[in-house]
């Protein structure tokens, strides 16, 4: 089971200081099916979906090839 990560922790790691940008990014990722969210319009936490894991692995392979 994938664990839930607080959105504020992800924002801090990515150095996103504008909460509105973090919220919009989380909602977009959820709309694309990459993450699940808790908190409705005010996203509190996220976790990867199977599609998000697949996409992450695809990106990782590309980065390692460069």
Residue pairs with C-beta under 8 A, 6 or more apart in sequence:
2 47
2 48
2 53
3 47
4 38
4 45
4 46
4 47
5 45
5 46
5 47
6 44
6 45
7 22
7 23
7 26
7 43
7 44
7 45
7 46
8 22
10 16
10 22
10 46
11 17
11 19
11 22
16 22
16 25
22 43
23 41
23 42
23 43
26 35
26 37
26 43
26 46
27 37
27 41
27 43
29 35
29 46
29 52
30 36
30 37
30 43
30 46
32 51
33 49
33 51
33 52
34 48
34 49
34 51
34 52
34 55
35 46
35 47
35 48
35 49
35 52
36 46
36 47
36 49
37 43
37 44
37 45
37 46
38 44
38 45
38 46
39 45
48 56
